[in-house]
Amino acid sequence: MNQNFGTWNVLRPLSWWDALTVLAVLLLAGFIAFIFRRMARRLAEKAPSRLRLSILRIIPMTRFVIGIIAVVIIVPIVVEPTFQDIVALMVSIGLALAFALKDYVSSLLAGLATVLENTYQPGDWIEVDGAYGEVKSIEARAVRIVTPDDTEVIIPHLRLWTSSIFNATSGKRSLLCVADFYLHPDHDALAASRRLKEIAEISTFRQPNSPVTVIVLEKPWATHYRLKAYVNESREQFLFLTDLTIRGKEAIRALGIRFAQVPYAETK
């Protein structure tokens, strides 16, 4: 049974067996990518924290490799094995996609650039267009992040060309946390800054041997303290900020320093 499917000169006459082979290759590639991603995620969660990001980093690159291998297997089945015909087919497909799916193709190219340039990777904490969260997976067209409120946000890679991307971790386990305090201007600033620094240094969430910095800024209505310290694990950043805020407020009150309040605008 040798019914032919192809009509282009560049394509081989395809039998039913060839069509089934192409379909089997596509299904097998998708199945292998799915199994590998599941296994890598489980391994990353069970592995030591220092290895988690390295394991997750392999997932997007592996999916690209599996896709390329599938294409390499399929092309000789459907296309005459001459260099000119393969180039002609690729150019035709590229032009069609460029006009019909311009944004989609742009997202695919941006996704490839993201992986190759390591703009962000699974496990990083990034912010794009006001959405801040942990990168869970890098798909072919979009990146999936989960916000601190456990909301999944799907951001097309196309944003890479037009938006600023803020990466708080850049492949590291730690990130810088900043706790803000607004105090009444009439106080001992040296004592307050010293005490806030001590609070951060003894926190169990702080990365060992990392620097702690206190920045003091004078506002018209308050003295603004910015307590900066590195958290040991990026997923604990909000627990760290909570710890700094609660114990920092307690320490400030123990020094007898009042907190500032934004003056209400006078109503006419």
Buried (B, 14 or more C-beta within 10 A) or exposed (E): EEEEEBEEEBBBEBBEEBBEBBEEBBEEBBEBBEEBBEEBBEBBEEBEEEEBBEBBBBBBBBBBEBBEEBEEBBBEBBBBEEEEBBEBBEEEEEEEEEEEEEEBBBBBBBBBEBBEEEBBBBBBBBBBEEBBBBBBBBBBBBBBBBEEEEEEBEBBBBBBEEEEBEBBBEEBBBBBBEBBBBBEEEBEBEEBBEBBBEBBEEBEBBBEEBEBEBEBEEEEEBBBBBBBBBBBBBBBBEBBBEBBBEBBBEBBEEEEBEEBEEEEEEEE
